[in-house]
Amino acid sequence: MTPRDASPWRFIPTLYLAEGLPYILINTVSVILYKRLGIDNDRIAFWTSWLYLPWVIKMFWGPAVDMVSTKRNWILGTQAGLAVLLGAAALSLRAPSFFLMSLFFFTVGAFISATHDIAADGFYMLALDDQGQALFAGIRSTFYRLAMIFGSGFLVYAAGVLETRTGDVPLSWALVMAAPAALFVLFVLYHRAALPFPKGDGAAVKKESAGVSFWEILASYLRQENIGATLAFILLYRLAEAMLVKLATPFLLDPRSAGGLGLSTSQVGVVYGTAGVGGLVAGGILGGWLISRYGFKRCLWPMVLALHLPDLFFLWMAYARPPALLAGVLVAAEQFGYGIGFSAFTVYLLMRAGESRYPTSNYAISTGIMALGMMLPGMFSGKIQLALGYQHFYLVVCLATIPGFLVIPFIPKESRPKEPALA
């Protein structure tokens, strides 16, 4: 079989492993890495929250990925860039100024990763017909989630094992971060041979936005009915989760004398990176099935509750300080609820995007605003935690769920006719 008629099974799994891995390394594993290297919670939360920025603003250079070269070339180029940047980050971890150096490499890597996302998702739509896209939607999601388990589970566990055996925390993390850098070299070599050459790759712009400026698309987005409620929903629905996720692993790692649970690095890899992500995947699958079975409107409120109520588990853990096994169960339960609740969020964004003349661009704008809604609360969560302690911090997190509840009655809950084209 030649690359031109390659089966999607040859490249979809590896393509979405490559899409998910840098995202989880840059936005989640970096938090654990910096915690183990002695950076305080305030600086960790503030600076790693900035790493969301490329995913917030990627909509602005998305058209360039359509107009310059092919998506196939963008995929290979960005994967090569990620191999270099992750390797550089690994080497920097033993330097005296490791925090500034590694943060720079992670920042550049975040921009490259966001560009890879644009190219990979566009390539997916070109390489597969409508039936194939539907068939492989679950496959791409599964391998993206497997990348999360590999990054925040296996790699973190491996770092913990190396810490114990070598007694050298910077060396342990340098070796662990070198592994995905090497993996991206293999991704480039493999995808150069395996990726097909789909018809239409390299076209100047997508048909839906041909001859249309970004600002016209943005204006169309802002003309949506009830756009204020939609924007409030996107920004506030995950407000509490945005705060919780930045301090979840520091809470697990911090010693009990500092209010944490005192888990080892390897235990965090199992508790948060494996059990937690496993719960997230299971919740996402169940949430998607429930909406397909009962519809968005009937599922919305139960899913809102599934998202927000498990935040109480972290509040309870901050007071009760349970052992690792029970903490793992509660983290998995919280992530399971988050997976269910996030399904409703995703379906709502897709539903609103489908009403637009520019559904792909509309969805890209919404996901950019979604990333902004995760970035801004996360920036200040570390300062809040240091000022209040973990117990009162998680009380604030629980109170932060209230805006997400209050905005629900005001959002449209059913699909509307597609916006007509301008005369």
N, C-alpha and C positions, 0 to 999 in steps of 0.2 A: 504494500500500500504506500503510495507516494504521499508526501506532506500535503499535497493539494486536496486529496480526498481522505485525509486522516480521520479516523473515528474520534468523536469527542472524548471517548474514554481514554484516549492517548494523551490528552492535554488539559481537559477541564479539571481533573483532580489536582494535578501539580500546579496549574495556573492559580487556583484558589488557595492552595497551601502557600504559594508565594505571595498572594495578596494578604492573607491573614497574619502571616508570621511577623513582618516588620511592624504592623500596627500594634500587635500585642507586646512586642519587645519594647517599642518606643514609649507606649502609653501606660503599660502595666508593669512589665518586668523591670523597667528603669526605676520605678518606685521602690521595689524590693532591693535592687542593686544599691541604690543610693542610701537606703536605710542601713544596709549591712556595712556600707563604707563610712558610716558615721555622720551623714548629713542629717540635720534636724528636720522635723516634720514641716515646719513653716516653709523652709526653702524647697523641700521636696515637692510639696503640694503646689506652691506658687510656680516654680519653674517648669515642672513637668506638665502642668496644665497648659502652659504656652505651647507645648508640643502638639496640642489639638489644632492649632491655628491653620496649618496647611489644609486640613480636611474641612475647615470652615470656609476658606477662601478659594478652594480648588476650582470652583465654578468659573472664576475669572480667567483661568488659562486653559479651561477645558476645550474651547474652540481651537486653540493652537494644536492640540493633539489630533484634531480632525484635519487641520489645514497643512501641517508640516509632516512630511514623511508618511509612514503607515503605522497603524496601531501595532502591527507585528514588530516593527523596528523599535517603537517606543517601549514595548514590553521587554525586548532583549536589552535595550540600552539602560532602562531603569533597573532591571535586575542586576546588570553588571555594576551600576552605580551603587546599589545597595550592598553588593559584596564588598566593595571598596570601603564604604562608609561604616558598615558594621565591623569590618576588620580594623579600621582606624580607631573606632570606639573601643574595641577590645584592647588594642595596644596602649591606649591612653590611660587605662585604669590603674596602671602602676606608676604614673607620673605624679609629681607633687601637686600639680594643678589639674588633677584628673577631673574634678567636677566641671570646671569651665570647658576643658577640652572635650570631654565626652558629651556634654550638653550641646556643644557646637555641632559635633558629628551627628548626634541624634536629631538636631533641628534640620540639618541639611537632608539627612535620611528621611525625615518626615515629609519634606517637600517632594522628594523623589518617590516615596511610597504613595503619596496622594496622587501623583501623576501616573504611577503604575496602575492604581485603581481605575482611573479614568480610561486608560488604554485597555486594560483587561476587560472591564465591563463593556466597553464599546466593541472589542474584538468578539466577545461572547455573542453579542447581538448580530454581528456580521457572519460569524462562522456557523451559527446554528439557525435553522428555520424556526418558525413559531412553535411547531410541535416539539422540536429538539430543545428549544429554550424552556418550554414547560416541563419536559421530561427531566432535564438536567438542573432545574432550579433547586431541587432538594439536594442534589449531588454537590453543587458548588457551595451551598450553605454548609453541608456536612463537613467538607474538607476545609472550609474556612474555620469552622469551629475546632476541627482537629488540630489546625495550626495553633489555635489558642491554647489547647491542652498541651501540645508539645512545648510551646513557649513558656507559659506560666505554670505548667505542671512539671513536665520532664526536665526541662533545663534548670528550673529553680531547684528541683530535687537534686539534680546532679551537682549544682553549685554547693548545696548543703553538704553533700557527701565529700566533695573536694575540700570544703572548709575544714571538715573534721579530720580528714586524712593529712592535709598539708599544713594546717594551722595558719595558712596565708590567705586571708579573705580577698585581697585585690588579685592575687594570682588565680585563685579559684574562679572568680568572675571573669577575668580576662580569658581563661581557657574556655569557659562556657559561652561567652559572646563570640569567640572565634568559630565555634561550631556552626551557627547560622550563616556566618560570612562564607565559610567553605561550602555550605549547602547552596547558597545563591550562585556560586561558581558552577555547581552542578546543574542548577536550574537553567542557567544561560546555555550551557552545552546541550542539555536535553531539549530545551524548547527551540533551539536553533534547528534541530532536526525534526522535532515533533509537531511544531505549530504549522497549521495549513496556511495557504495564501487565499483567504476568502475573497470572493468577488466584491468589489466596492471598497476594499480597504485602500485608503489613500485618497478617497474622494474628498473634495475640498471641505465640505461641511455636510452634516446630516440633513436629510431632506426636510425634516420638520422645522429647521431653523435657517434654511438657505436664504441668503439675502437679508436676514434679520439681525439687528444688532442686539448685543446683550442687554442694553438699556431698555429696548422695546420689550424684550422678554421679561425683564424685571418689572416694568410697568404693568405688563399683563398679569404678572403674579400678584402685584399689589392691588389690582382691580378685582380680585376674587371676592365673591360674596362672603361677608363675615370674616374678612382677612384679619381683623384685630383679634378676634377669638382664636383663629387658627394660629397666629403668631404667639399669642399668650399660651396656648396649648403646647406648642413646640418647645417654648422656652421654660415653661413651668412644670410640665408633666413629670420630668425626671430631675427636678431641682434637688430633691432629697438624695436621690441616687448619685447625682454628680458630686455631692459632698461626701457621701458614704464611701464611694469607690476609691477616692484618693487616700483615705485614711484606714481602709480595711486591712491592708497588709501591714502597715506600721503598727496598727493595734494588735494584730496577731503576733508580731515580732517583738514589740516592746516588752521589757521585763515587767513582772508583776508589781515591782516597786514603783514603776512609772505608770501604772494603771493598765498595762497591756496583759496579754495572755502568756507571754514568755515562751512562745513556740520557737523551735529551731527553723532554720532555712528550709531543710528537707521537709519538715512537717507542714510548713506553709505551702510548699510545692504540692503536697498531697491534699491538704485541707482546702486551699483556695484555688490552686491551679488545676487540680484534677476533679475533686468532688464538687467544687463550686462551679467550674465550667461544665461538668457533666450535668449538674442540675439546670444550668442555663440552657444547654442544648435540649434537654428533655422538656423543659418548660416552653421553649420556642416551638418545638414540634407539636406539643399538646395545644398551645395557643392557636397555632395555624389551623389545626384540625377543628377546634371548637368554632372558630369564626367561619370556616368553610361549611360547617354543619349547621350552625344556628344563626349565622349572620352577625355583622359588626354591631348593629344597634343593640341586640339582645345580650351580646357578650361584653359590651364596653364596661359597665359598672362592676361586674364580677372581676374583670381583668384589672381595673383600677385598684380594687381592693387587694388583689393578688400581688400587685406591684408594691403597694405602700405598706400594708400591714406587717409583712415580715421584717421591716426595718426595726420593729420592736425587739427582734431577736438580738440585734447588736446592742441595744440599750440594756437588755437583760444580761448579756454576756459581760458588759462593762461593770455591772454590779456583782454578778455571781461568780465570774472568773472560772468557767467550766473547764474540765480537762480537754485535751486535744480531740478525743473521739467525739464528744458531744459538740464541741465547737465545729468540727467538720460537718456533722449532721445539720446544725443550724445554718452554717454558711451555705451548704447545698440547698437547704430549704429556702433561704432568702434568694439565692440565685435562680431557683426553680420558679418562684413567684415573679421575679424580675423577667425571666424568659417569657412567661405567660403575658405579663403586662406589656412588654415591649412588642409582642405580636400585634396588639391592638394599635399601638403607636405607629408601627410600620404600615399596617393596612390603612390607617387613616391618611398617612402621607401619600400612599399610592392612590387612594380613592380621590383625594383632592387633586393630585397631579393628573389623573385621568380625565378630569373635567376641563383641562386646559388645552389650548391649541398647541402648546409646546410641552408635552408631558415629561419628556426626559429632562429638559432644562428646568422645568417646574420642580421636579423631584430633586434635582441637584441643588437648587436653591434651598429647598426645605431641609435637606440633609446637612447643608452648610450651616443653617440656622440651628439645627439640632446639635451640631458639634460646638457651636458657640454657647449653647445652653449647658453643655457639659464643661466647657473650658472656664467660663467666668466663675461659677460657684466653686469649682475645684481650686482655683487660684487662692481663694481666701479661707478654704477649709482648714489648712494647716495652722494658720494664725488663730482661728477660732478655737481649734483643739488645744493649742498650747496655752491659750488664755483661760480656758474653762476646764480642761481635763477631759478624759474620754467619757466619763459618765454624763456630764452636762453637754458635751459635744453631741453625743448620740440622742440626747433629749432634743437638742436643736434640730438635728436631722429629722426626727419624728415630727416636730412642729412644721418643718419645711415641706412636709407632704400636703399640708392644708391648701396652699394655692393650687396644687394640682387637682384637688377635689373640687375647688370652687369654680374652676374654669370649664369643667365638663358640661354643665347645663347649657352653655352658650355656643358650643361648636356644632356645625352641621353633622348629622349622624347618618345621612343617607346620600348616595351619589346623586349628583345633579346632571342635567344635560351638558354636553361638552360645549365649551365657549365657542361661539361662531367666529369664523374668520373675519378680519376687517375687510370692508369693501375697498 
